Amino acid sequence: MGSHRRLAPTGFDRGATAVAGLLSAAAAVLGAAVPAAAAPHDDTRAEVDRLHEEAEQATEAYNRADERTDALREQVTAVQDRIARQQQRINTMRDALGSLAGAQYRTGGLDPTVALLLSADPDDYLDKAAALDRIGSHQAGELRRLQGAMRHLAQDRAEAGRTLAKLDRSRAAVAAHKRTVERKLADARRLLNSLTDAEREADRASRSGRGDLPDLSGAAPASGRAASALAAAQSALGKPYVWGANGPAGFDCSGLTQWSYAQAGVALPRTSQAQAGAGQRVSLDQARPGDLVAYRGDASHIGMYAGGGQVIHAPHPGAPVRYDPVGMMPVSSVTRP
């Protein structure tokens, strides 16, 4: 539910997260040290990596569109509330003007100008400036207020129509991104299923992290909030990866980090890309538990540094929330919320 500095190579994010994890796993499964003769395996691994990255990017787009859809729904609700209040005000004003006309009728007949005042088109009446001096200042003021209220009502209705149209377009975008993610993930699964168990294990071993990363084992959380967020993330270990989800039953990569920091009272954006910019950038060798580690040049995957050279993250479909080496993928940035 919901938002970092360049570092060593790494991974992904509420929509984009699903894909990053899946493709990482696929890549992990595929990339092992194999003989040069195993070119088909290398080709499969490269294709899985490509699909995984594209799925993560589509997930990011899905999360952004979904977030915009939620915001538009709130705008529609607010405008509709204003319309209801305006209509109630107009009804009250018309009732008051009707009472005034009734009183005039009982005291000697309905003045023609009052009839105009109660007409369905008060604007037309106001355009007839000559008629205004034939009614009292109170009546003229009431009519002007009615005219203003009707104009505001028309504006609000037009705004509601425009916002509803945007909402429809946003819903269509969400559906399109969802189809893209699901198609990429299905293609990646198909390729992974073509590998042998040995190839999967070899590939995973080849992705166990880089050996040239700094020793981060002695770092302490940067703050009490970071410690609380890390504790929340650790409580989610073993929860399933669900792309587009931000807890508590399942998570995608950015959903996990957003939810974890929310438990510490810190609001993070929904996507991994936005989270990568939500705080102070630090270098990888300065990383502390609770810092957010974004992966790939486009920050399409994200995890939380847990200390000891490990990150906790939601990898991909089929892989639950777990620890992995911080160098599992090219790191794009480290951010301290």
C-alpha positions in Angstrom: 0.0 0.0 0.0 1.7 3.0 -1.6 6.9 6.1 -1.3 18.2 5.9 -3.2 21.8 6.2 -4.5 23.7 4.3 -7.1 25.3 1.2 -5.9 26.5 -2.2 -7.0 24.5 -4.2 -9.5 21.0 -5.5 -8.3 17.0 -5.7 -8.7 13.2 -4.4 -8.6 9.4 -3.1 -7.2 4.2 -3.0 -6.2 3.8 -3.9 -9.8 7.3 -4.1 -11.2 8.4 -6.2 -8.2 6.6 -9.3 -9.3 8.4 -9.4 -12.5 11.8 -8.6 -11.1 11.6 -11.4 -8.6 10.4 -14.0 -11.1 13.0 -13.1 -13.7 15.7 -13.0 -11.0 14.8 -16.5 -10.0 14.7 -17.5 -13.6 18.0 -15.9 -14.1 19.3 -17.4 -11.0 18.2 -20.7 -12.1 19.6 -20.4 -15.5 22.9 -18.8 -14.9 25.3 -21.4 -13.7 28.8 -22.1 -14.6 28.3 -24.5 -17.4 30.5 -25.7 -20.3 30.9 -23.6 -23.4 28.9 -26.3 -25.2 25.8 -25.3 -23.2 25.0 -22.3 -25.5 21.3 -23.1 -25.6 21.2 -22.8 -21.8 23.0 -19.5 -21.9 20.5 -18.2 -24.5 17.6 -19.3 -22.3 19.1 -17.6 -19.3 19.5 -14.3 -21.3 15.9 -14.5 -22.5 14.6 -15.2 -19.0 16.6 -12.2 -17.8 15.1 -10.0 -20.5 11.6 -11.2 -19.8 12.1 -10.7 -16.1 13.3 -7.1 -16.6 10.4 -6.2 -18.9 7.9 -7.7 -16.5 9.3 -5.6 -13.7 9.1 -2.5 -15.8 5.5 -3.4 -16.7 4.8 -3.9 -13.0 6.2 -0.5 -12.2 3.8 1.0 -14.8 1.0 -1.0 -13.4 1.7 0.3 -9.9 1.8 3.9 -11.1 -1.4 3.5 -13.1 -3.1 1.8 -10.1 -2.0 4.6 -7.8 -3.3 7.2 -10.2 -6.6 5.3 -10.4 -7.0 5.4 -6.7 -6.3 9.2 -6.6 -8.8 9.8 -9.4 -11.5 7.8 -7.5 -10.9 10.1 -4.5 -11.2 13.2 -6.8 -14.5 11.9 -8.3 -15.9 11.3 -4.8 -14.9 14.8 -3.7 -16.5 16.4 -6.7 -19.7 14.4 -6.4 -19.9 15.5 -2.7 -19.6 19.1 -3.8 -22.3 18.6 -6.5 -24.7 17.2 -3.9 -24.0 20.1 -1.5 -24.4 22.6 -4.4 -27.7 21.1 -5.4 -29.0 21.2 -1.9 -28.1 24.8 -1.6 -29.8 25.6 -4.9 -32.9 23.8 -3.8 -32.9 25.8 -0.5 -32.5 29.1 -2.3 -35.3 28.3 -4.7 -37.6 27.4 -1.8 -36.8 30.7 -0.2 -37.5 32.6 -3.4 -40.7 30.7 -3.8 -41.8 31.7 -0.3 -41.0 35.3 -1.2 -43.1 35.1 -4.4 -46.0 33.5 -2.4 -45.9 36.3 0.1 -46.1 38.9 -2.7 -49.0 37.1 -4.3 -50.9 37.1 -1.0 -50.3 40.8 -0.6 -51.5 41.9 -4.0 -50.5 39.6 -6.8 -47.3 38.2 -8.3 -45.1 40.9 -9.8 -44.0 39.9 -13.3 -40.4 40.4 -12.3 -40.7 37.9 -9.5 -42.1 35.4 -12.0 -38.9 36.0 -14.0 -36.9 35.5 -10.8 -38.4 32.0 -10.4 -38.0 31.1 -14.1 -35.9 28.1 -15.2 -33.4 30.5 -16.7 -32.4 33.1 -14.1 -29.4 34.1 -16.3 -31.8 35.5 -18.9 -33.4 37.5 -16.2 -30.2 39.0 -15.0 -29.3 40.0 -18.5 -32.4 42.2 -18.4 -30.8 44.8 -16.3 -33.7 47.1 -16.7 -35.9 44.7 -14.8 -33.6 44.7 -11.8 -34.6 48.1 -10.6 -38.2 46.9 -10.4 -37.5 44.5 -7.6 -36.0 44.9 -4.2 -32.3 44.7 -3.6 -32.9 41.6 -1.5 -34.6 39.8 -4.3 -31.8 40.8 -6.7 -29.1 39.6 -4.3 -30.9 36.3 -3.8 -31.1 35.8 -7.6 -27.5 36.6 -8.0 -26.6 34.0 -5.4 -28.8 31.5 -7.1 -27.1 32.2 -10.4 -23.7 31.8 -8.9 -24.6 28.5 -7.3 -26.0 27.2 -10.6 -22.7 28.2 -12.3 -20.6 26.4 -9.7 -22.9 23.4 -10.0 -22.4 23.3 -13.8 -18.6 23.6 -13.3 -18.5 20.8 -10.8 -20.5 18.6 -13.1 -18.2 19.3 -16.0 -15.2 18.6 -13.7 -16.7 15.3 -12.6 -17.2 14.3 -16.2 -13.6 15.0 -17.1 -12.3 13.2 -14.0 -14.5 10.2 -14.8 -13.1 10.1 -18.3 -9.5 10.1 -16.9 -10.5 7.4 -14.5 -11.8 5.2 -17.3 -8.5 5.7 -19.2 -6.5 4.9 -16.1 -8.4 1.7 -15.5 -7.7 0.7 -19.1 -4.0 1.4 -18.6 -4.0 -0.7 -15.4 -5.6 -3.6 -17.3 -3.2 -3.3 -20.2 -0.1 -3.3 -17.9 -1.6 -6.3 -16.0 -1.9 -8.3 -19.2 1.7 -7.4 -20.1 3.0 -8.5 -16.7 1.1 -11.7 -16.8 2.3 -12.5 -20.3 5.9 -11.8 -19.6 5.8 -13.9 -16.4 4.1 -16.8 -18.2 6.8 -16.7 -20.9 9.5 -16.7 -18.2 7.9 -19.6 -16.4 7.7 -21.6 -19.7 11.5 -21.1 -20.3 12.3 -21.9 -16.7 10.4 -25.1 -17.0 12.5 -26.1 -20.0 15.6 -26.2 -17.8 16.7 -29.3 -15.9 16.9 -29.2 -12.1 20.7 -29.2 -12.3 20.7 -26.2 -14.6 18.4 -24.3 -12.2 20.6 -25.0 -9.3 23.7 -24.0 -11.2 22.1 -20.8 -12.3 21.1 -19.9 -8.7 24.6 -20.6 -7.5 26.0 -18.3 -10.1 23.9 -15.5 -8.7 24.9 -15.8 -5.1 26.3 -12.3 -5.0 29.5 -10.5 -5.9 32.7 -11.2 -4.1 34.1 -7.7 -4.4 31.4 -5.9 -2.3 32.4 -4.1 0.9 32.0 -5.8 4.3 28.8 -4.5 5.7 28.4 -6.9 8.6 28.9 -4.5 11.5 26.5 -1.8 10.5 23.7 -0.7 12.9 20.4 0.8 11.9 20.5 4.5 11.0 17.6 5.3 13.3 14.9 3.8 15.5 12.5 4.0 12.6 14.8 2.1 10.3 15.1 -0.6 13.0 11.3 -0.8 13.3 11.0 -1.0 9.5 13.6 -3.8 9.3 11.8 -5.7 12.1 8.5 -5.4 10.1 10.2 -6.7 7.0 11.7 -9.7 8.9 8.2 -10.5 10.2 7.1 -10.9 6.6 9.8 -13.6 5.9 8.2 -16.5 4.1 5.2 -14.5 2.9 4.4 -15.2 -0.7 5.3 -12.9 -3.6 2.1 -11.4 -5.1 2.8 -8.8 -7.8 0.9 -5.6 -7.1 0.4 -6.4 -3.4 1.6 -4.4 -0.4 0.7 -6.7 2.4 0.2 -8.0 4.8 -0.7 -11.4 3.3 1.6 -11.0 0.3 4.0 -8.5 -1.3 5.8 -7.4 -4.4 9.2 -5.8 -3.9 8.1 -2.2 -3.4 5.0 -3.3 -1.6 7.2 -5.0 1.1 9.4 -1.9 1.7 6.4 0.4 1.7 4.5 -1.8 4.2 7.5 -2.2 6.4 8.2 1.5 6.7 4.5 2.2 7.2 4.7 0.0 10.3 7.4 2.4 11.5 5.2 5.4 10.8 7.0 6.4 7.6 5.0 6.9 4.4 6.9 5.7 1.3 5.7 6.0 -2.3 4.3 2.9 -4.0 6.8 2.2 -6.7 10.5 1.2 -6.4 11.5 4.0 -8.6 9.8 6.6 -6.5 11.1 5.0 -3.3 14.7 5.2 -4.7 14.3 9.0 -4.5 12.5 9.2 -1.2 15.3 10.0 1.2 19.1 10.6 1.5 21.3 8.8 -1.0 24.3 7.0 0.5 27.0 4.9 -1.0 26.9 1.1 -0.8 29.8 0.9 1.6 27.8 3.3 3.9 24.7 1.1 3.9 23.0 0.4 7.2 20.2 -1.9 8.1 16.9 -0.4 7.0 18.3 1.4 4.0 16.6 0.8 0.7 18.7 -0.8 -2.0 17.4 -0.3 -5.6 18.5 -2.5 -8.4 19.1 -2.1 -12.2 19.6 1.2 -13.9 15.8 1.9 -13.9 15.4 1.0 -10.2 12.8 -1.6 -11.2 13.5 -3.7 -8.1 14.1 -2.8 -4.5 14.9 -4.5 -1.2 15.9 -3.5 2.3 19.4 -3.8 3.6 19.5 -6.2 6.6 23.2 -6.1 7.5 25.8 -8.8 7.0 25.8 -8.2 3.3 22.2 -9.3 2.9 19.0 -7.7 1.7 15.5 -8.8 2.6 13.1 -8.6 -0.4 10.2 -10.1 -2.2 12.0 -11.7 -5.2 9.4 -12.9 -7.7 6.4 -15.2 -8.1 7.1 -18.5 -6.6 9.8 -17.1 -4.3 8.7 -15.9 -0.9 10.0 -12.9 1.0 13.6 -13.9 1.9 17.2 -12.9 2.4 19.6 -12.6 -0.6 23.1 -11.2 -1.0 23.1 -7.4 -1.6 25.1 -8.0 -4.8 22.5 -10.4 -6.3 21.9 -7.8 -9.1 23.5 -4.6 -10.2 22.8 -2.0 -7.5 21.5 1.4 -8.8 21.2 3.3 -5.5 21.0 3.1 -1.8 18.6 5.4 0.0 18.0 6.2 3.6 14.4 7.2 4.2 
